[in-house]
Each structure stands twice: as C-alpha cells, then as structure tokens.
Amino acid sequence: MKAWIEIEDEIKNLTVSAKFQDEGIKAIAINYVLKTKKEGRSGSSISTQQGKFISPINKQYTLFEVRMNLSKKDDLSVKLFVYHNKQLVAQD
C-alpha cells in the first residue's frame, strides 16, 4: 500500500491531493486522516479531513482534494495517514 500527497502550484493557488494505491489482491476498507497547517502574516489555520472507503485493487485513488490560497511567505504542512483495522498502513 502506498499513500502520498501531490501539490500543484498555480498563481497564488495550491491544489493539495491525497492519493492512495493498494497493490494487494483484494479490496479492503481503509480510513484516512489528512491534516493541513498553514501559517503566515494573516494568522494560522489548521484543518483535519477524515474519511472511509473501500480501496480499489491496483488503482490509484484520490482520497481528498483541496484548493487553498498561499503567499510566498506562508508555511504549509500537510500530513496523510491511512489506516486498516486501526493499524497505520501508509503515510506521507
């Protein structure tokens, strides 16, 4: 199992995507948590997104996608955690 975060940069806009791929032989139920933290001159914001899904076999899947404004002086932290049966199976 693999989990990763993709960030696409446009003018003053970022698209953050949480991706997952299960290379196993059967579909499984997973839970995910995506945490984002942005700090800058205008203050700070923290966001947590959670969800559940049945993973398709050998297919890349987008768990969550969000767009956000970001200036050059802002700091951004994004963390992704994927669980199966309450055990951490992938992260980025």
C-alpha positions in Angstrom: 0.0 0.0 0.0 1.2 3.5 -0.8 -0.1 6.9 0.2 1.2 10.2 -1.0 0.4 13.9 -1.2 0.6 15.8 -4.5 0.8 19.6 -4.6 0.1 21.5 -7.8 1.1 25.2 -7.8 -0.9 27.8 -9.7 -0.7 31.6 -9.3 -1.4 32.1 -5.6 -3.4 28.9 -5.5 -2.4 25.4 -4.5 -4.2 22.2 -5.1 -3.4 19.6 -2.4 -4.4 16.0 -3.3 -4.2 13.0 -1.0 -3.6 9.8 -3.1 -3.7 6.1 -2.3 -2.9 2.9 -4.1 -3.4 -0.7 -2.8 -1.3 -3.3 -4.6 -2.9 -6.2 -2.8 -5.1 -8.9 -4.3 -8.4 -7.9 -2.7 -10.2 -4.7 -1.9 -10.0 -3.6 1.8 -11.8 -1.0 3.9 -9.5 1.9 5.0 -9.8 5.1 7.0 -7.7 8.2 6.2 -6.8 11.4 8.0 -5.4 14.4 6.2 -4.0 17.2 8.3 -3.0 20.6 6.9 -1.5 23.5 8.8 -0.9 27.0 7.2 0.9 29.8 9.0 1.6 33.3 7.7 1.1 37.0 8.2 -2.6 36.7 8.3 -2.5 34.1 11.0 -2.7 30.3 11.1 -5.2 27.7 10.2 -5.4 24.0 10.9 -7.7 21.6 9.1 -8.3 17.9 9.5 -10.2 15.8 7.0 -11.2 12.2 7.6 -12.9 9.6 5.6 -13.5 5.9 4.9 -13.6 4.0 1.7 -13.1 0.6 0.1 -9.8 0.6 -1.8 -9.9 -0.5 -5.4 -7.3 -3.1 -6.3 -4.2 -1.8 -8.2 -5.7 1.6 -8.9 -4.6 5.0 -7.9 -7.3 6.7 -5.9 -7.7 10.4 -4.9 -8.9 10.4 -1.2 -9.3 14.1 -0.9 -8.5 17.3 -2.8 -8.5 20.9 -1.6 -7.5 24.2 -3.1 -6.1 27.0 -0.9 -4.5 30.4 -1.3 -0.9 30.6 -0.3 1.5 33.5 -0.4 5.3 33.1 -0.8 5.8 33.9 2.9 3.3 31.3 4.2 4.4 28.0 5.7 2.4 24.9 4.8 2.5 21.5 6.4 0.4 18.5 5.1 0.3 15.0 6.6 -1.6 12.0 5.4 -2.3 8.9 7.4 -4.0 5.7 6.1 -5.3 3.0 8.5 -6.7 -0.5 8.0 -8.2 -2.2 11.1 -7.0 0.7 13.2 -3.4 0.0 12.2 -1.3 2.6 10.3 -0.6 1.1 6.8 0.7 4.1 4.9 1.6 7.7 5.4 3.2 10.8 3.8 
